Amino acid sequence: MSSRILYTAKDYIELINADHRGGQLYHDISEELQRMLGDSDDDKGFYPKGMHLGDNKKTKLVDCEIYYFTSKNLFIYKPGIDGPSTIRVKRLNDIKDISLTLDSEHSDEARLELVFDSGDIFEFDSIKDAHEDYKIRYSNRIKEIYNNLI
């Protein structure tokens, strides 16, 4: 496992709190992440899927899911845009298959697939999940999560 996460959930909370342009929904996301984290330093990866898509705040967050990895669990937070927010928890011990796909010609393209015993499949794709300006960051995050899981 790596000794330092490139981009932690706590880092993201600080960015959200420092950038007041995000409005109330970003503030709500920040508060929910802080509740999930508590005082824990067990931060093994963070992936804001779909957070940086679209042209306006509501579009950016409609399909947003925030994935937070600890040493034992995966938390999936879906912020409520027009309804309630939801949090799901998956146990990492229940992962049946991990698949990482990298494009040898494009360093900003990475895809990670996690298959759980329950049949749930979670995909992380730097091309589909992020705006053009964020693809390399998402690719790096995917590789980091993979390295922490194996």
Helices and strands as residue ranges (DSSP letters): H 9-18, G 20-22, H 23-37, E 45-49, H 57-62, E 65-69, E 73-78, E 86-91, G 92-94, E 95-102, E 110-116, E 121-125, G 132-134, H 135-149
